[in-house]
Amino acid sequence: MIARRVVVHGRVQGVGYRDAMCDAVRDARVQGWVRNRRDGTVEALVQGEAAAVEALVAWCRRGPPAARVTSVIVHETVVDGTVAGFLVTRTV
């Protein structure tokens, strides 16, 4: 298993990005969370099998049809054993 923290920049709030990511996660079978940030970005923790995580990171670079992603910053991080499922969490 691997884990990545992803920060997505562009027009990514108010376009259904988080809900679309939850749909993408169901297909990718990864765990973690996604949330809006007050600076207008979307942040996510994604963990699971390497191929599934990388596929979801690739999805983040596109996002849903209404999004306009300008950049995606990906940070390697440690797997959090307490995370189960995939949740939309509070804005920070």
N, CA and C atoms as a LAMMPS dump frame, in Angstrom:
ITEM: TIMESTEP
0
ITEM: NUMBER OF ATOMS
276
ITEM: BOX BOUNDS ff ff ff
-5.0000000000000000e+02 5.0000000000000000e+02
-5.0000000000000000e+02 5.0000000000000000e+02
-5.0000000000000000e+02 5.0000000000000000e+02
ITEM: ATOMS id mol type element x y z
1 1 1 N 0.838 -1.196 0
2 1 2 C 0 0 0
3 1 3 C 0.874 1.247 0
4 2 1 N 0.363 2.276 -0.68
5 2 2 C 1.014 3.58 -0.662
6 2 3 C -0.023 4.63 -0.31
7 3 1 N 0.45 5.816 0.062
8 3 2 C -0.447 6.923 0.385
9 3 3 C 0.085 8.195 -0.257
10 4 1 N -0.843 9.029 -0.724
11 4 2 C -0.498 10.319 -1.31
12 4 3 C -1.466 11.373 -0.788
13 5 1 N -0.922 12.553 -0.471
14 5 2 C -1.752 13.718 -0.164
15 5 3 C -1.725 14.57 -1.415
16 6 1 N -2.894 14.941 -1.899
17 6 2 C -3.039 15.646 -3.167
18 6 3 C -3.702 16.994 -2.908
19 7 1 N -3.153 18.059 -3.489
20 7 2 C -3.77 19.384 -3.433
21 7 3 C -4.026 19.818 -4.873
22 8 1 N -5.301 20.092 -5.177
23 8 2 C -5.723 20.393 -6.533
24 8 3 C -6.07 21.878 -6.635
25 9 1 N -5.454 22.558 -7.597
26 9 2 C -5.653 23.991 -7.813
27 9 3 C -6.471 24.226 -9.077
28 10 1 N -7.144 25.352 -9.131
29 10 2 C -7.928 25.739 -10.299
30 10 3 C -9.356 26.009 -9.885
31 11 1 N -10.278 25.871 -10.847
32 11 2 C -11.698 26.001 -10.516
33 11 3 C -12.172 24.617 -10.104
34 12 1 N -12.038 24.331 -8.812
35 12 2 C -12.316 22.995 -8.304
36 12 3 C -13.334 22.992 -7.167
37 13 1 N -13.803 24.16 -6.757
38 13 2 C -14.862 24.232 -5.759
39 13 3 C -16.128 24.744 -6.434
40 14 1 N -17.266 24.2 -6.007
41 14 2 C -18.535 24.601 -6.592
42 14 3 C -18.829 23.931 -7.93
43 15 1 N -18.056 22.905 -8.257
44 15 2 C -18.234 22.206 -9.537
45 15 3 C -18.471 20.706 -9.345
46 16 1 N -18.707 20.276 -8.12
47 16 2 C -18.948 18.862 -7.848
48 16 3 C -17.693 18.009 -7.785
49 17 1 N -16.543 18.657 -7.551
50 17 2 C -15.276 17.917 -7.553
51 17 3 C -15.258 16.824 -6.487
52 18 1 N -15.636 17.163 -5.259
53 18 2 C -15.557 16.175 -4.177
54 18 3 C -16.484 14.992 -4.423
55 19 1 N -17.718 15.266 -4.853
56 19 2 C -18.658 14.173 -5.123
57 19 3 C -18.171 13.308 -6.279
58 20 1 N -17.648 13.943 -7.32
59 20 2 C -17.12 13.187 -8.459
60 20 3 C -15.925 12.343 -8.031
61 21 1 N -15.113 12.871 -7.12
62 21 2 C -13.966 12.101 -6.638
63 21 3 C -14.452 10.881 -5.857
64 22 1 N -15.504 11.04 -5.069
65 22 2 C -16.06 9.897 -4.345
66 22 3 C -16.535 8.828 -5.324
67 23 1 N -17.128 9.225 -6.436
68 23 2 C -17.54 8.262 -7.457
69 23 3 C -16.316 7.575 -8.061
70 24 1 N -15.266 8.34 -8.351
71 24 2 C -14.036 7.781 -8.926
72 24 3 C -13.378 6.808 -7.95
73 25 1 N -13.474 7.096 -6.681
74 25 2 C -12.871 6.244 -5.651
75 25 3 C -13.564 4.887 -5.61
76 26 1 N -14.856 4.873 -5.8
77 26 2 C -15.575 3.598 -5.779
78 26 3 C -15.017 2.657 -6.843
79 27 1 N -14.666 3.218 -7.991
80 27 2 C -14.103 2.401 -9.063
81 27 3 C -12.652 2.021 -8.768
82 28 1 N -11.91 2.9 -8.085
83 28 2 C -10.484 2.676 -7.843
84 28 3 C -10.21 1.83 -6.606
85 29 1 N -11.169 1.707 -5.711
86 29 2 C -11.005 0.922 -4.481
87 29 3 C -9.843 1.405 -3.631
88 30 1 N -9.849 2.7 -3.345
89 30 2 C -8.866 3.273 -2.432
90 30 3 C -9.585 3.814 -1.214
91 31 1 N -8.811 4.202 -0.216
92 31 2 C -9.353 4.753 1.016
93 31 3 C -8.811 6.164 1.202
94 32 1 N -9.48 6.934 2.064
95 32 2 C -8.982 8.257 2.4
96 32 3 C -10.097 9.25 2.617
97 33 1 N -9.822 10.493 2.243
98 33 2 C -10.79 11.577 2.426
99 33 3 C -10.504 12.68 1.411
100 34 1 N -11.506 13.566 1.24
101 34 2 C -11.37 14.729 0.374
102 34 3 C -12.089 15.893 1.053
103 35 1 N -11.537 17.093 0.893
104 35 2 C -12.157 18.27 1.51
105 35 3 C -11.782 19.524 0.73
106 36 1 N -12.648 20.525 0.844
107 36 2 C -12.324 21.857 0.33
108 36 3 C -11.417 22.545 1.329
109 37 1 N -10.59 23.436 0.817
110 37 2 C -9.774 24.288 1.682
111 37 3 C -10.194 25.725 1.453
112 38 1 N -10.046 26.526 2.478
113 38 2 C -10.481 27.924 2.401
114 38 3 C -9.742 28.722 1.327
115 39 1 N -8.581 28.235 0.88
116 39 2 C -7.834 28.954 -0.156
117 39 3 C -8.344 28.649 -1.567
118 40 1 N -9.444 27.872 -1.679
119 40 2 C -10.038 27.573 -2.977
120 40 3 C -9.563 26.282 -3.605
121 41 1 N -8.66 25.569 -2.954
122 41 2 C -8.17 24.298 -3.47
123 41 3 C -8.993 23.148 -2.897
124 42 1 N -8.759 21.97 -3.424
125 42 2 C -9.314 20.736 -2.877
126 42 3 C -8.133 19.883 -2.446
127 43 1 N -8.233 19.293 -1.267
128 43 2 C -7.165 18.448 -0.724
129 43 3 C -7.715 17.051 -0.486
130 44 1 N -6.897 16.044 -0.731
131 44 2 C -7.329 14.662 -0.504
132 44 3 C -6.177 13.827 0.016
133 45 1 N -6.523 12.828 0.8
134 45 2 C -5.602 11.756 1.182
135 45 3 C -6.112 10.515 0.484
136 46 1 N -5.244 9.876 -0.272
137 46 2 C -5.617 8.684 -1.03
138 46 3 C -4.608 7.59 -0.711
139 47 1 N -5.097 6.42 -0.304
140 47 2 C -4.185 5.325 -0.007
141 47 3 C -4.788 4.011 -0.459
142 48 1 N -3.897 3.112 -0.862
143 48 2 C -4.322 1.798 -1.34
144 48 3 C -3.205 1.19 -2.16
145 49 1 N -3.568 0.248 -3.017
146 49 2 C -2.587 -0.373 -3.899
147 49 3 C -2.019 0.689 -4.841
148 50 1 N -0.738 0.578 -5.163
149 50 2 C -0.044 1.616 -5.931
150 50 3 C -0.748 1.958 -7.235
151 51 1 N -1.15 0.981 -8.003
152 51 2 C -1.785 1.242 -9.298
153 51 3 C -3.098 2.005 -9.123
154 52 1 N -3.879 1.653 -8.098
155 52 2 C -5.154 2.323 -7.848
156 52 3 C -4.946 3.762 -7.411
157 53 1 N -3.96 3.991 -6.543
158 53 2 C -3.666 5.358 -6.086
159 53 3 C -3.197 6.21 -7.26
160 54 1 N -2.305 5.683 -8.066
161 54 2 C -1.802 6.449 -9.21
162 54 3 C -2.912 6.74 -10.208
163 55 1 N -3.838 5.807 -10.392
164 55 2 C -4.969 6.039 -11.288
165 55 3 C -5.851 7.165 -10.758
166 56 1 N -6.057 7.206 -9.447
167 56 2 C -6.881 8.275 -8.883
168 56 3 C -6.163 9.613 -8.948
169 57 1 N -4.86 9.628 -8.739
170 57 2 C -4.096 10.873 -8.886
171 57 3 C -4.215 11.377 -10.327
172 58 1 N -4.168 10.474 -11.29
173 58 2 C -4.356 10.868 -12.692
174 58 3 C -5.745 11.451 -12.899
175 59 1 N -6.756 10.868 -12.272
176 59 2 C -8.113 11.418 -12.358
177 59 3 C -8.151 12.838 -11.785
178 60 1 N -7.431 13.06 -10.687
179 60 2 C -7.41 14.388 -10.053
180 60 3 C -6.909 15.457 -11.021
181 61 1 N -6.045 15.101 -11.929
182 61 2 C -5.517 16.059 -12.902
183 61 3 C -6.583 16.497 -13.911
184 62 1 N -7.644 15.702 -14.061
185 62 2 C -8.766 16.048 -14.947
186 62 3 C -9.946 16.569 -14.149
187 63 1 N -10.365 15.79 -13.152
188 63 2 C -11.53 16.13 -12.358
189 63 3 C -12.816 15.951 -13.14
190 64 1 N -13.934 16.432 -12.587
191 64 2 C -15.221 16.322 -13.28
192 64 3 C -15.286 17.323 -14.438
193 65 1 N -16.271 17.172 -15.317
194 65 2 C -16.336 18.026 -16.517
195 65 3 C -16.334 19.533 -16.248
196 66 1 N -16.983 19.99 -15.172
197 66 2 C -17.075 21.426 -14.913
198 66 3 C -15.801 22.01 -14.285
199 67 1 N -14.909 21.167 -13.814
200 67 2 C -13.675 21.646 -13.17
201 67 3 C -12.676 22.116 -14.225
202 68 1 N -11.815 23.024 -13.81
203 68 2 C -10.696 23.478 -14.634
204 68 3 C -9.448 23.38 -13.763
205 69 1 N -8.812 22.233 -13.788
206 69 2 C -7.64 21.973 -12.95
207 69 3 C -6.436 22.653 -13.583
208 70 1 N -5.748 23.491 -12.782
209 70 2 C -4.55 24.167 -13.284
210 70 3 C -3.271 23.493 -12.807
211 71 1 N -3.299 22.874 -11.634
212 71 2 C -2.137 22.127 -11.15
213 71 3 C -2.558 21.176 -10.04
214 72 1 N -1.766 20.126 -9.893
215 72 2 C -1.975 19.137 -8.833
216 72 3 C -0.629 18.911 -8.162
217 73 1 N -0.591 19.126 -6.865
218 73 2 C 0.621 18.89 -6.088
219 73 3 C 0.42 17.581 -5.329
220 74 1 N 1.358 16.661 -5.502
221 74 2 C 1.253 15.339 -4.891
222 74 3 C 2.402 15.162 -3.906
223 75 1 N 2.054 14.806 -2.669
224 75 2 C 3.042 14.563 -1.613
225 75 3 C 2.973 13.1 -1.199
226 76 1 N 4.112 12.436 -1.151
227 76 2 C 4.148 11.097 -0.572
228 76 3 C 3.921 11.232 0.923
229 77 1 N 3.183 10.303 1.495
230 77 2 C 2.93 10.321 2.927
231 77 3 C 2.826 8.887 3.427
232 78 1 N 2.763 8.727 4.719
233 78 2 C 2.673 7.376 5.288
234 78 3 C 1.222 6.915 5.279
235 79 1 N 1.037 5.62 5.149
236 79 2 C -0.298 5.034 5.172
237 79 3 C -0.873 5.188 6.572
238 80 1 N -2.105 5.668 6.656
239 80 2 C -2.803 5.848 7.928
240 80 3 C -3.708 4.641 8.144
241 81 1 N -3.315 3.783 9.054
242 81 2 C -4.07 2.566 9.32
243 81 3 C -5.43 2.786 9.936
244 82 1 N -5.717 3.995 10.389
245 82 2 C -7.017 4.275 10.996
246 82 3 C -8.066 4.686 9.971
247 83 1 N -7.656 4.921 8.733
248 83 2 C -8.59 5.362 7.692
249 83 3 C -9.305 4.156 7.106
250 84 1 N -10.632 4.249 7.055
251 84 2 C -11.437 3.186 6.445
252 84 3 C -12.468 3.853 5.539
253 85 1 N -12.626 3.341 4.35
254 85 2 C -13.578 3.929 3.415
255 85 3 C -13.041 5.22 2.825
256 86 1 N -13.946 6.016 2.268
257 86 2 C -13.562 7.302 1.691
258 86 3 C -14.636 8.31 2.061
259 87 1 N -14.221 9.41 2.693
260 87 2 C -15.159 10.381 3.244
261 87 3 C -14.924 11.787 2.683
262 88 1 N -16.001 12.555 2.601
263 88 2 C -15.896 13.997 2.387
264 88 3 C -15.858 14.599 3.779
265 89 1 N -14.782 15.353 4.081
266 89 2 C -14.632 15.924 5.415
267 89 3 C -14.821 17.428 5.39
268 90 1 N -14.767 18.032 6.551
269 90 2 C -15.003 19.474 6.692
270 90 3 C -13.946 20.302 6.03
271 91 1 N -14.369 21.482 5.584
272 91 2 C -13.464 22.459 5.004
273 91 3 C -12.47 22.93 6.062
274 92 1 N -11.223 23.097 5.642
275 92 2 C -10.191 23.628 6.559
276 92 3 C -9.573 24.86 5.975
